[in-house]
Amino acid sequence: MAATEQSMAERWALVTARDIMRTDVVVVSYAAPLSDIEQTLSDNRISGAPVVDAGGHIIGIVSLKDIIDRYAQDPGARPRRGAGFYHLSSEELEDGDWNSFEVPSESEDTARDIMTAEIYAVDVNAGLKDIAKAMHSHRIHRVLVQEDGKHVGLISTMEILAALSA
């Protein structure tokens, strides 16, 4: 191994979950409809997020893959948008109804319906190699970080790549 490669490997061996984790974690509610989840993921330029219950506790993870899998499994699950969604003619609606007309939330699947309930986490002191091994062995793109049994951050493949390219 060349001296430069060895020094990089030694530097990477010192990197821990605490060093690379994100603490500004975007979460979605277990009751969020898929259209809201799509928008949240798109707005934040992320491919997945932890799902929280009414008390704010993480109960699963939802990803773009989960959404795509649901739509592939059941094309009718995809929220229909635009004209004709309600199959009503304009004569059936009064003028004031147009402004308050929204997609009823019960018409869409929610995060709870499609999330992956199995949560993978690493300790805040886990090394970069152990984090990468955990993600690879579970075939996941994000892992939560725990300290004293509490979730304190998240590491995605992007944080791994950033650490390796630093």
Secondary structure, DSSP 8 states (H G I E B T S, - for coil): --HHHHHHHHHHHT-BHHHH-BSS---EETT-BHHHHHHHHHHHT-SEEEEE-TTS-EEEEEEHHHHHHHHHH-GGGS---STTSS---GGGS-TTHHHH----GGGS-BHHHH-B----EEETT-BHHHHHHHHHHHT-SEEEEEETTEEEEEEEHHHHHHHHH-
